[in-house]
Amino acid sequence: MNIAAIPGLSLLSCALLAFGATFTVYFAVSAAQGPVAKLFGSYVERVDWDLRFIKSGISGKQAVGAQAVVTLGLLSGSIGTGNWLWLSLIPIVLAVPQGLVARKRLLRVVALDNQVDTWLVILANALRASPALGEAMASSARLVASPLSEELELVLREYQLGAPLDVALRTMVVRLKSRTVNVALGTLRIARNTGGNLPDTLEISAAALREIARLEGVVRTKTAEGKAQAVVVAVMPFPLVGLLNYLNPDLLAPLWNTLEGYGLLFGSFVLWALAVVWARKILNVDV
C-alpha cells in the first residue's frame, strides 16, 4: 500500500508522526534498563561531555534529541512523498554534527597542548618565588591565556572546595584526555612526591614537550591531506546515490526492488565500512 496515496496524509502529518515517534522512542529508551538503554545513555553522556568541554550551551539530550527528530522527519518525509532522496541526508545528519563537535574538541585540546610548555616555565618561576604548589598554580593561572587558564581555574576551584591537589590534577587529566597534559601533570606529581628540584624538573619537561609538539606538528601536516581525502571518499557515496536516484529513478530501481540489489547494497555497505576503518587506522599516525 502506498502511504503517499492515503488521503489527508501530507508532509505535515509525516513531520508530526516523526515528532511523536521520536519522543515515544526517547521515553521508552529512558525508562528501560536493557542494553539498548545503557548504550543510548552512554552515547548521550559522551555527547554531553564533549559539548560541555567545548563550552557549548547545548546539552547532550538536546543535541541527540534534535538528531533523532530530524532523522525520523527525513524518514517520514521519504515514506510520505515516495522520494528516497531524503534518506541520503540521514548519514549527514548523524555524522556531521558529531564531526563538528569532535573537531572543536580537537582544536581546544591542541590549543591546550600548545600552552602547556609555557605554563610549566611560568609555574617553575612561580615555585621559585613561592614553594607552595597551590599558590604557585594560582599565580600561574592568571598569567596564561584561555583555554588553559579556564582548566587551571577549575582545578583550583576543586582544591579550594576541599579536594586534594593530586586528585584535582588527575581529574583534569581525565577531563582533557590529552597526552601532553597527562605527561606534564604526571611529571609534576612525581617530582612533587619524590622530592628534588621541582622548578628545574618542570623546565626540562617543558623543553621536552616543545620538541614533541614540533614533531607532532610535522606529522599532522604530512597527514592532513590524506585525512581530508578520506573524509571526502567516505561521505561522497551517499549524496551521489541520492543525486543519481533523483535524476533517473529507473537507473537504480533494481537496487531497491530486487533481492540481488539488496545483496549488492549490503555488500557495498560492508566494504565501505571496512574501507573507512582501514583508512582511519592508516592515517592514525602516532609520534
C-alpha positions as CSV (number, residue, x, y, z in Angstrom):
1,M,0.0,0.0,0.0
2,N,1.4,3.4,-1.0
3,I,1.3,5.7,2.0
4,A,1.6,8.7,-0.2
5,A,-1.8,7.8,-1.7
6,I,-3.7,7.9,1.6
7,P,-6.0,10.9,1.6
8,G,-5.0,13.6,4.1
9,L,-1.5,12.2,4.7
10,S,0.5,15.3,3.9
11,L,4.1,16.2,4.6
12,L,3.0,18.0,7.7
13,S,1.3,14.8,9.1
14,C,4.6,13.0,8.3
15,A,6.5,15.5,10.3
16,L,4.1,15.2,13.2
17,L,4.4,11.4,13.0
18,A,8.2,11.8,13.2
19,F,8.0,14.0,16.3
20,G,5.6,11.6,18.0
21,A,7.8,8.6,17.2
22,T,10.9,10.5,18.4
23,F,9.5,11.2,21.8
24,T,8.0,7.8,22.1
25,V,11.3,6.1,21.4
26,Y,13.1,8.6,23.7
27,F,10.8,8.0,26.7
28,A,10.8,4.2,26.0
29,V,14.6,4.1,26.0
30,S,14.9,6.4,29.0
31,A,12.5,4.2,31.0
32,A,14.1,0.9,30.0
33,Q,17.1,-0.7,31.7
34,G,18.3,-3.0,28.9
35,P,21.5,-2.9,26.9
36,V,19.9,-0.6,24.3
37,A,19.0,2.0,27.0
38,K,22.5,1.7,28.5
39,L,24.1,2.2,25.1
40,F,21.9,5.2,24.4
41,G,22.6,6.6,27.8
42,S,26.4,6.3,27.3
43,Y,26.1,8.0,23.9
44,V,24.2,10.9,25.4
45,E,26.7,11.2,28.2
46,R,29.6,11.2,25.8
47,V,27.9,13.9,23.6
48,D,27.1,16.0,26.7
49,W,30.7,15.6,28.0
50,D,32.1,16.9,24.6
51,L,29.6,19.7,24.4
52,R,30.4,20.9,28.0
53,F,34.1,20.6,27.2
54,I,33.9,22.9,24.2
55,K,31.7,25.3,26.3
56,S,28.6,24.9,24.2
57,G,25.2,26.0,25.6
58,I,23.5,22.8,24.2
59,S,23.2,19.8,26.4
60,G,23.7,16.2,25.2
61,K,20.0,15.3,25.5
62,Q,19.0,18.3,23.3
63,A,21.6,17.5,20.7
64,V,20.7,13.8,20.4
65,G,17.0,14.7,20.5
66,A,17.4,17.1,17.6
67,Q,19.3,14.4,15.6
68,A,16.5,11.9,16.3
69,V,13.8,14.4,15.3
70,V,15.5,15.3,12.0
71,T,16.3,11.7,11.2
72,L,12.7,10.5,11.8
73,G,11.5,13.6,9.9
74,L,13.5,12.7,6.9
75,L,12.4,9.0,7.1
76,S,8.7,10.0,7.4
77,G,9.1,12.6,4.6
78,S,10.7,10.0,2.3
79,I,7.9,7.5,3.0
80,G,5.1,10.1,2.7
81,T,6.4,11.6,-0.6
82,G,7.9,8.4,-2.1
83,N,11.2,10.4,-2.7
84,W,14.0,8.2,-1.4
85,L,16.5,11.1,-2.0
86,W,15.7,12.3,1.6
87,L,17.3,9.1,3.0
88,S,20.7,10.1,1.7
89,L,20.6,13.1,4.1
90,I,20.3,10.8,7.2
91,P,24.0,9.9,7.4
92,I,24.9,13.6,7.1
93,V,22.5,14.5,9.9
94,L,24.1,11.8,12.1
95,A,27.7,12.3,11.2
96,V,28.2,16.0,10.5
97,P,27.3,17.4,14.0
98,Q,29.4,14.8,15.7
99,G,32.3,15.6,13.4
100,L,32.0,19.3,14.1
101,V,31.9,18.7,17.9
102,A,34.9,16.4,17.6
103,R,36.8,18.9,15.6
104,K,36.1,21.7,18.1
105,R,37.2,19.4,20.9
106,L,40.4,18.6,19.0
107,L,41.1,22.3,18.4
108,R,40.6,23.0,22.0
109,V,42.9,20.2,23.1
110,V,45.5,21.3,20.5
111,A,45.3,24.8,21.9
112,L,45.8,23.4,25.4
113,D,48.8,21.4,24.3
114,N,50.4,24.4,22.8
115,Q,50.2,26.3,26.1
116,V,51.5,23.5,28.4
117,D,55.2,24.1,27.9
118,T,54.8,27.9,28.5
119,W,52.7,27.2,31.6
120,L,55.4,24.8,33.0
121,V,58.0,27.5,32.7
122,I,55.7,30.1,34.4
123,L,54.9,27.6,37.2
124,A,58.6,26.9,37.7
125,N,59.3,30.6,38.1
126,A,56.4,30.9,40.5
127,L,57.7,28.0,42.6
128,R,61.0,29.7,43.0
129,A,59.1,32.7,44.5
130,S,56.6,30.6,46.5
131,P,57.3,27.0,47.3
132,A,53.6,26.2,47.9
133,L,52.3,24.5,44.8
134,G,48.7,25.7,45.3
135,E,49.8,29.4,45.4
136,A,52.2,28.9,42.5
137,M,49.4,27.4,40.4
138,A,47.0,30.2,41.3
139,S,49.6,32.8,40.2
140,S,50.5,31.0,37.0
141,A,46.8,30.6,36.1
142,R,46.5,34.4,35.9
143,L,49.4,34.6,33.6
144,V,48.3,32.1,30.9
145,A,45.6,32.7,28.3
146,S,42.4,30.7,27.7
147,P,41.7,27.8,27.4
148,L,44.4,26.6,29.8
149,S,43.5,29.3,32.3
150,E,39.9,28.0,32.4
151,E,41.1,24.5,33.2
152,L,43.5,25.6,35.8
153,E,40.9,27.7,37.5
154,L,38.6,24.7,37.6
155,V,41.4,22.7,39.3
156,L,42.0,25.5,41.8
157,R,38.3,25.7,42.5
158,E,38.1,22.0,43.3
159,Y,41.2,22.4,45.5
160,Q,39.6,25.3,47.4
161,L,36.5,23.2,47.9
162,G,38.5,20.6,49.8
163,A,39.7,18.1,47.1
164,P,43.4,17.1,47.4
165,L,45.5,18.8,44.8
166,D,46.7,15.5,43.3
167,V,43.1,14.3,42.9
168,A,42.1,17.6,41.2
169,L,45.1,17.2,38.8
170,R,44.1,13.6,38.0
171,T,40.5,14.8,37.3
172,M,41.9,17.4,34.9
173,V,43.9,14.7,33.0
174,V,40.7,12.5,32.7
175,R,38.7,15.5,31.6
176,L,41.1,16.7,28.9
177,K,42.2,13.4,27.6
178,S,45.4,15.0,26.3
179,R,48.7,13.1,26.3
180,T,50.7,16.4,26.6
181,V,48.7,17.4,29.7
182,N,49.0,13.9,31.1
183,V,52.8,13.9,30.7
184,A,53.1,17.4,32.2
185,L,50.9,16.8,35.2
186,G,52.3,13.3,35.7
187,T,55.8,14.9,35.9
188,L,54.5,17.5,38.3
189,R,53.0,14.9,40.6
190,I,56.0,12.5,40.6
191,A,58.6,15.3,41.1
192,R,56.5,16.8,43.9
193,N,56.1,13.4,45.7
194,T,59.7,12.2,45.2
195,G,61.5,15.4,46.1
196,G,64.3,17.1,44.2
197,N,64.4,20.5,42.4
198,L,60.9,20.8,41.2
199,P,61.4,24.1,39.2
200,D,64.4,22.6,37.2
201,T,62.4,19.4,36.5
202,L,59.5,21.4,35.2
203,E,61.8,23.4,32.9
204,I,63.3,20.2,31.5
205,S,59.9,18.8,30.9
206,A,58.8,22.0,29.1
207,A,61.7,21.7,26.7
208,A,60.9,18.1,26.0
209,L,57.3,18.9,25.4
210,R,58.2,21.6,22.9
211,E,60.2,19.1,20.9
212,I,57.4,16.6,21.0
213,A,55.0,19.3,19.8
214,R,57.3,20.2,16.9
215,L,57.4,16.5,15.8
216,E,53.6,16.1,16.1
217,G,53.1,19.3,14.0
218,V,55.3,17.9,11.2
219,V,53.3,14.6,11.3
220,R,50.0,16.4,11.4
221,T,50.9,18.5,8.4
222,K,52.0,15.4,6.4
223,T,48.8,13.5,7.1
224,A,46.3,16.4,6.8
225,E,45.8,16.0,3.1
226,G,45.2,12.2,3.4
227,K,42.7,12.7,6.2
228,A,40.8,15.3,4.1
229,Q,40.7,12.9,1.1
230,A,39.5,10.0,3.4
231,V,36.6,12.1,4.6
232,V,35.5,13.1,1.1
233,V,35.7,9.5,-0.1
234,A,33.7,8.3,2.9
235,V,30.9,10.8,2.6
236,M,30.7,11.0,-1.2
237,P,28.7,7.8,-2.0
238,F,25.5,8.9,-0.1
239,P,24.8,12.2,-1.9
240,L,26.0,10.6,-5.2
241,V,23.5,7.8,-4.9
242,G,20.7,10.2,-3.9
243,L,21.5,12.5,-6.9
244,L,21.5,9.6,-9.3
245,N,18.2,8.4,-8.0
246,Y,16.7,11.9,-8.3
247,L,17.9,12.4,-11.9
248,N,17.0,8.9,-13.1
249,P,14.9,6.8,-10.7
250,D,14.8,3.9,-13.1
251,L,18.6,3.6,-13.2
252,L,18.9,2.4,-9.6
253,A,15.5,0.9,-9.3
254,P,16.9,-2.7,-9.3
255,L,18.8,-1.9,-6.1
256,W,15.6,-1.1,-4.1
257,N,13.3,-3.7,-5.7
258,T,15.2,-6.9,-6.2
259,L,16.9,-9.4,-3.9
260,E,20.1,-9.1,-5.8
261,G,20.0,-5.4,-5.4
262,Y,19.7,-5.8,-1.6
263,G,22.7,-8.1,-1.6
264,L,24.7,-5.6,-3.6
265,L,23.7,-2.8,-1.2
266,F,24.6,-4.8,1.8
267,G,28.0,-5.9,0.3
268,S,28.8,-2.3,-0.7
269,F,28.0,-1.0,2.8
270,V,30.2,-3.6,4.4
271,L,33.1,-2.8,2.1
272,W,32.5,0.9,2.7
273,A,32.6,0.5,6.4
274,L,35.8,-1.7,6.2
275,A,37.5,1.0,4.0
276,V,36.6,3.7,6.5
277,V,38.0,1.8,9.4
278,W,41.1,0.8,7.4
279,A,41.7,4.4,6.3
280,R,41.4,5.6,9.9
281,K,44.0,3.1,11.1
282,I,46.4,4.0,8.3
283,L,46.1,7.7,8.9
284,N,46.3,7.4,12.7
285,V,50.0,8.1,12.9
286,D,51.4,8.4,16.4
287,V,54.6,10.1,17.3
